[in-house]
Amino acid sequence: MDKIKLNLLLSNAKLRKKELSILLGIAQSTVNNWGSSKEIPYWLESWLHFYVKAKRYDEMRSKICNKDS
């Protein structure tokens, strides 16, 4: 994955690098350096895909649960 794809996936997940660093429990400077001076971790792409799926699932579940109330 390259820096362009990382930014696209972050946009799709509606995340900023600062929010990602908090979720992952790592320094924001580390996330900022991915794609520049440091390689992007191999697992990040799938993590972001699963994050988006989980977020959509939570939104659907919330709508369904609120509809039944």
NORKADA-V215448 format. One record per residue. N is the residue number from 1. RES is the residue in one small letter. OMEGA is omega in degrees with one decimal (999 if undefined). NEAR is the number of other C-alpha atoms within 8 Angstrom. Layout:
n:N res:RES omega:OMEGA near:NEAR
n:N res:RES omega:OMEGA near:NEAR
//
This chain:
n:1 res:m omega:178.4 near:7
n:2 res:d omega:-175.9 near:7
n:3 res:k omega:179.6 near:10
n:4 res:i omega:179.6 near:6
n:5 res:k omega:176.9 near:8
n:6 res:l omega:-180.0 near:10
n:7 res:n omega:177.4 near:8
n:8 res:l omega:179.7 near:8
n:9 res:l omega:176.5 near:11
n:10 res:l omega:177.8 near:12
n:11 res:s omega:179.0 near:9
n:12 res:n omega:179.6 near:8
n:13 res:a omega:-176.8 near:10
n:14 res:k omega:179.4 near:6
n:15 res:l omega:169.2 near:9
n:16 res:r omega:-179.4 near:8
n:17 res:k omega:178.9 near:10
n:18 res:k omega:179.4 near:8
n:19 res:e omega:177.7 near:8
n:20 res:l omega:-179.4 near:10
n:21 res:s omega:177.8 near:12
n:22 res:i omega:179.4 near:10
n:23 res:l omega:-177.9 near:6
n:24 res:l omega:-179.3 near:6
n:25 res:g omega:178.5 near:6
n:26 res:i omega:-178.4 near:8
n:27 res:a omega:178.3 near:8
n:28 res:q omega:179.4 near:10
n:29 res:s omega:177.6 near:6
n:30 res:t omega:179.5 near:9
n:31 res:v omega:179.9 near:12
n:32 res:n omega:-178.1 near:7
n:33 res:n omega:179.4 near:9
n:34 res:w omega:-179.6 near:11
n:35 res:g omega:178.1 near:9
n:36 res:s omega:-178.0 near:7
n:37 res:s omega:177.8 near:6
n:38 res:k omega:177.0 near:8
n:39 res:e omega:175.3 near:7
n:40 res:i omega:-178.3 near:10
n:41 res:p omega:-177.2 near:5
n:42 res:y omega:-174.6 near:6
n:43 res:w omega:-172.5 near:6
n:44 res:l omega:-178.7 near:8
n:45 res:e omega:-179.8 near:10
n:46 res:s omega:178.1 near:7
n:47 res:w omega:-179.7 near:8
n:48 res:l omega:176.7 near:11
n:49 res:h omega:178.9 near:10
n:50 res:f omega:177.1 near:8
n:51 res:y omega:180.0 near:9
n:52 res:v omega:178.7 near:10
n:53 res:k omega:179.9 near:8
n:54 res:a omega:179.3 near:8
n:55 res:k omega:177.8 near:8
n:56 res:r omega:178.2 near:8
n:57 res:y omega:179.5 near:8
n:58 res:d omega:178.9 near:8
n:59 res:e omega:178.2 near:8
n:60 res:m omega:-179.4 near:8
n:61 res:r omega:179.1 near:8
n:62 res:s omega:179.1 near:8
n:63 res:k omega:-179.4 near:8
n:64 res:i omega:-179.8 near:8
n:65 res:c omega:178.9 near:8
n:66 res:n omega:179.0 near:7
n:67 res:k omega:-178.5 near:6
n:68 res:d omega:-175.7 near:5
n:69 res:s omega:999 near:4
//
